């Protein structure tokens, strides 16, 4: 094998890890754009040091060690990311949200997600779970993700961190305990719907929201459903307050169009409000919708459309013929 072929082989071997590394870095950092930057830095460092790879660990373990150090460096000077319910209690739906919060760095949605992996890795990428992960010290966070999501052994994680197996196991136990407490407050405890049920519910939601059919929305919402609105700390719990919000401060959303996409392994929609001119629709929010059983349990509406819509492949405007639906 010639030198060029060796180079190409090494590049391909490293590049093959880009997708799973992005998922790992997203869970670590809580923001997709930062995760992409971290993965790029990881691959650059790996390529520059490939001659030093001696094969004492697998290439995957070696690359994840680099990625972990990149993420730990990024987290050293970063604030904890959160969702609105992590920062304040629920508020009344009929009140305006106030000013956007500059004090928090929000957990951001990631495009796509593997619907077939919802019971394992897919579950760990849901917004509430990613937010709960942010409460863990960075090394515990890495240990938990590597062990429980990515399937690394205790020995591999110990070697990656340069610690003993006992220390790695202790970190995992502490992380699991902390996360169980957090998820006890944030995770829905109902059954995960089938793909077919999820699709039907998402389509019903998109149609009902576009028609602003409050009765249909009431039927779709779980009694304890939440609606949160980053970058505002405002969030609501329950059908009454969500309806009060939609028919009060958010009444301008009447007549919106919802264009389907997928975020964090869940149905999501680009919401477009009617243009003031009466012609077409303009970007308003990225809605990530979560289901459990046969009801909607959570809606998170991200207002940063200028950054998020291109990331999710959503157009910068839609016309009167825009179709609604679901893509899962």
RAMOGI-V639267 format. One record per residue. RES is the residue in one letter. PHI is phi in radians with two decimals (none if undefined). Layout:
BEGIN
res=RES phi=PHI
res=RES phi=PHI
END
This chain:
BEGIN
res=X phi=none
res=X phi=-1.32
res=X phi=-1.08
res=X phi=-1.11
res=X phi=-1.19
res=X phi=-1.09
res=X phi=-1.06
res=X phi=-1.07
res=X phi=-1.13
res=X phi=-1.15
res=X phi=-1.07
res=X phi=-1.12
res=X phi=-1.10
res=X phi=-1.25
res=X phi=-1.11
res=X phi=-1.09
res=X phi=-1.59
res=X phi=-1.01
res=X phi=-1.07
res=X phi=-1.23
res=X phi=-1.14
res=X phi=-1.10
res=X phi=-1.09
res=X phi=-1.13
res=X phi=-1.16
res=X phi=-1.12
res=X phi=-1.12
res=X phi=-1.22
res=X phi=-1.75
res=X phi=1.36
res=X phi=-2.55
res=X phi=-1.19
res=X phi=-1.09
res=X phi=-1.16
res=X phi=-1.11
res=X phi=-1.07
res=X phi=-1.12
res=X phi=-1.13
res=X phi=-1.15
res=X phi=-1.08
res=X phi=-1.12
res=X phi=-1.06
res=X phi=-1.18
res=X phi=-1.13
res=X phi=-1.10
res=X phi=-1.11
res=X phi=-1.11
res=X phi=-1.14
res=X phi=-1.97
res=X phi=-1.06
res=X phi=-1.14
res=X phi=-1.53
res=X phi=-1.31
res=X phi=-1.76
res=X phi=1.39
res=X phi=-1.25
res=X phi=-2.13
res=X phi=-1.21
res=X phi=-1.03
res=X phi=-1.09
res=X phi=-1.08
res=X phi=-1.11
res=X phi=-1.19
res=X phi=-1.19
res=X phi=-1.09
res=X phi=-1.09
res=X phi=-1.06
res=X phi=-1.10
res=X phi=-1.12
res=X phi=-1.07
res=X phi=-1.18
res=X phi=-1.10
res=X phi=-1.10
res=X phi=-1.17
res=X phi=-1.40
res=X phi=-1.03
res=X phi=-1.96
res=X phi=-1.75
res=X phi=-1.45
res=X phi=-1.19
res=X phi=-1.43
res=X phi=-2.67
res=X phi=-1.90
res=X phi=-0.93
res=X phi=-1.21
res=X phi=-1.44
res=X phi=-1.98
res=X phi=-2.75
res=X phi=-1.39
res=X phi=-1.15
res=X phi=-2.15
res=X phi=-1.21
res=X phi=-1.23
res=X phi=-1.43
res=X phi=-1.80
res=X phi=-1.19
res=X phi=-1.40
res=X phi=1.41
res=X phi=-1.42
res=X phi=-1.03
res=X phi=-1.50
res=X phi=-1.69
res=X phi=-1.47
res=X phi=-2.06
res=X phi=-1.74
res=X phi=-1.44
res=X phi=-1.06
res=X phi=-1.90
res=X phi=-1.31
res=X phi=-2.03
res=X phi=-1.22
res=X phi=1.33
res=X phi=2.09
res=X phi=-1.50
res=X phi=-1.05
res=X phi=-1.33
res=X phi=-1.90
res=X phi=-1.05
res=X phi=-1.31
res=X phi=-2.19
res=X phi=-1.11
res=X phi=-1.08
res=X phi=-1.03
res=X phi=-1.31
res=X phi=-1.77
res=X phi=-1.11
res=X phi=-0.98
res=X phi=-1.11
res=X phi=-1.28
res=X phi=-1.09
res=X phi=-1.12
res=X phi=-1.12
res=X phi=-1.01
res=X phi=-1.16
res=X phi=-1.37
res=X phi=-1.41
res=X phi=-0.96
res=X phi=-0.90
res=X phi=-1.21
res=X phi=-1.13
res=X phi=-1.03
res=X phi=-1.07
res=X phi=-1.07
res=X phi=-1.09
res=X phi=-1.15
res=X phi=-1.10
res=X phi=-1.39
res=X phi=-1.52
res=X phi=-1.79
res=X phi=-1.74
res=X phi=1.35
res=X phi=-1.22
res=X phi=-1.37
res=X phi=-1.07
res=X phi=-1.13
res=X phi=-1.09
res=X phi=-1.19
res=X phi=-1.08
res=X phi=-1.12
res=X phi=-1.09
res=X phi=-1.53
res=X phi=1.23
res=X phi=-2.20
res=X phi=-1.46
res=X phi=-1.08
res=X phi=-1.05
res=X phi=-1.15
res=X phi=-1.12
res=X phi=-1.16
res=X phi=-1.12
res=X phi=-1.08
res=X phi=-1.13
res=X phi=-1.11
res=X phi=-1.14
res=X phi=-1.13
res=X phi=-1.08
res=X phi=-1.13
res=X phi=-1.10
res=X phi=-1.21
res=X phi=-1.05
res=X phi=-1.17
res=X phi=-1.13
res=X phi=-1.21
res=X phi=-1.10
res=X phi=-1.68
res=X phi=-2.05
res=X phi=-1.46
res=X phi=-1.30
res=X phi=-1.88
res=X phi=-1.73
res=X phi=-1.32
res=X phi=-1.37
res=X phi=-1.25
res=X phi=-1.20
res=X phi=-1.03
res=X phi=-1.13
res=X phi=-1.13
res=X phi=-1.04
res=X phi=-1.13
res=X phi=-1.10
res=X phi=-1.12
res=X phi=-1.13
res=X phi=-1.16
res=X phi=-1.11
res=X phi=-1.11
res=X phi=-1.06
res=X phi=-1.16
res=X phi=-1.11
res=X phi=-1.16
res=X phi=-1.11
res=X phi=-1.48
res=X phi=0.94
res=X phi=-1.55
res=X phi=-1.15
res=X phi=-1.15
res=X phi=-1.17
res=X phi=-1.08
res=X phi=-1.03
res=X phi=-1.20
res=X phi=-1.44
res=X phi=-1.43
res=X phi=-1.18
res=X phi=-1.01
res=X phi=-1.88
res=X phi=-1.02
res=X phi=-2.05
res=X phi=-2.33
res=X phi=-2.19
res=X phi=-2.34
res=X phi=-1.05
res=X phi=-1.61
res=X phi=-1.62
res=X phi=-1.36
res=X phi=-1.21
res=X phi=-2.64
res=X phi=-2.23
res=X phi=-2.28
res=X phi=1.81
res=X phi=-1.05
res=X phi=-1.04
res=X phi=-1.29
res=X phi=-1.14
res=X phi=-1.14
res=X phi=-1.08
res=X phi=-1.17
res=X phi=-1.18
res=X phi=-1.66
res=X phi=-1.99
res=X phi=-1.00
res=X phi=-1.77
res=X phi=-1.09
res=X phi=-1.12
res=X phi=-1.37
res=X phi=-0.99
res=X phi=1.49
res=X phi=-1.15
res=X phi=-1.98
res=X phi=-1.98
res=X phi=-1.79
res=X phi=-1.30
res=X phi=-2.67
res=X phi=-2.35
res=X phi=-2.43
res=X phi=0.92
res=X phi=1.29
res=X phi=-2.09
res=X phi=-1.01
res=X phi=-2.51
res=X phi=-2.50
res=X phi=-1.43
res=X phi=-1.64
res=X phi=-2.11
res=X phi=-1.54
res=X phi=-1.00
res=X phi=-1.18
res=X phi=-0.94
res=X phi=-1.28
res=X phi=1.52
res=X phi=-2.01
res=X phi=1.31
res=X phi=-2.42
res=X phi=-2.04
res=X phi=-1.02
res=X phi=-2.27
res=X phi=-2.82
res=X phi=-1.76
res=X phi=-1.69
res=X phi=-1.84
res=X phi=-1.99
res=X phi=-2.03
res=X phi=-2.17
res=X phi=-2.62
res=X phi=1.07
res=X phi=-2.05
res=X phi=-2.38
res=X phi=-1.42
res=X phi=-1.89
res=X phi=-2.80
res=X phi=-2.27
res=X phi=-2.06
res=X phi=-1.89
res=X phi=-1.57
res=X phi=-1.57
res=X phi=-1.39
res=X phi=-1.21
res=X phi=-1.07
res=X phi=-1.61
res=X phi=-1.39
res=X phi=-1.10
res=X phi=-1.09
res=X phi=-1.08
res=X phi=-1.70
res=X phi=1.20
res=X phi=-1.65
res=X phi=-1.21
res=X phi=-1.45
res=X phi=-2.90
res=X phi=-2.33
res=X phi=-1.69
res=X phi=-1.13
res=X phi=-1.58
res=X phi=-1.04
res=X phi=-1.62
res=X phi=-1.92
res=X phi=2.86
res=X phi=-2.61
res=X phi=-2.29
res=X phi=-2.23
END
